Amino acid sequence: MNVEKIAMQRCSELLVLAKQMWKKDSVLSKRYVQLARKIAMRHRLKLRRRTFCKKCNAIFIFGENVTSRTSKKENAVLWKCNCGNVLKFPIKRK
């Protein structure tokens, strides 16, 4: 198998484990995200942008550690993590 495929597979498995472990042990869940990010950086892989917080390594679970708002002023969707980090995603106009 290709090294990049193995690395991507491990990253996706770690992110799935992080989502499953969030309720039981949030510290272990953050560690799984941290390991997935390290593997992805080492092999120059792109992880999905909207799955975890870059500041605190928490996996995004709406209603528990993330709130979302829409901003008419900035024309964007705002996601706020429990750590205080705010992510802005622009709304596309048709």
ChimeraX attribute file (.defattr): number of C-alpha atoms within 10 A of each C-alpha:
attribute: neighborCount
match mode: 1-to-1
recipient: residues
	/A:1	5
	/A:2	6
	/A:3	9
	/A:4	14
	/A:5	12
	/A:6	11
	/A:7	18
	/A:8	18
	/A:9	12
	/A:10	16
	/A:11	23
	/A:12	16
	/A:13	13
	/A:14	20
	/A:15	23
	/A:16	15
	/A:17	15
	/A:18	26
	/A:19	20
	/A:20	14
	/A:21	16
	/A:22	19
	/A:23	10
	/A:24	9
	/A:25	11
	/A:26	16
	/A:27	13
	/A:28	14
	/A:29	23
	/A:30	22
	/A:31	15
	/A:32	24
	/A:33	27
	/A:34	21
	/A:35	16
	/A:36	23
	/A:37	22
	/A:38	14
	/A:39	17
	/A:40	18
	/A:41	12
	/A:42	10
	/A:43	14
	/A:44	12
	/A:45	16
	/A:46	10
	/A:47	16
	/A:48	8
	/A:49	8
	/A:50	12
	/A:51	15
	/A:52	23
	/A:53	22
	/A:54	15
	/A:55	11
	/A:56	15
	/A:57	19
	/A:58	26
	/A:59	25
	/A:60	21
	/A:61	14
	/A:62	11
	/A:63	8
	/A:64	11
	/A:65	14
	/A:66	20
	/A:67	15
	/A:68	15
	/A:69	11
	/A:70	15
	/A:71	13
	/A:72	9
	/A:73	6
	/A:74	12
	/A:75	14
	/A:76	16
	/A:77	15
	/A:78	17
	/A:79	20
	/A:80	17
	/A:81	23
	/A:82	14
	/A:83	13
	/A:84	11
	/A:85	13
	/A:86	15
	/A:87	15
	/A:88	16
	/A:89	13
	/A:90	12
	/A:91	13
	/A:92	7
	/A:93	5
	/A:94	3
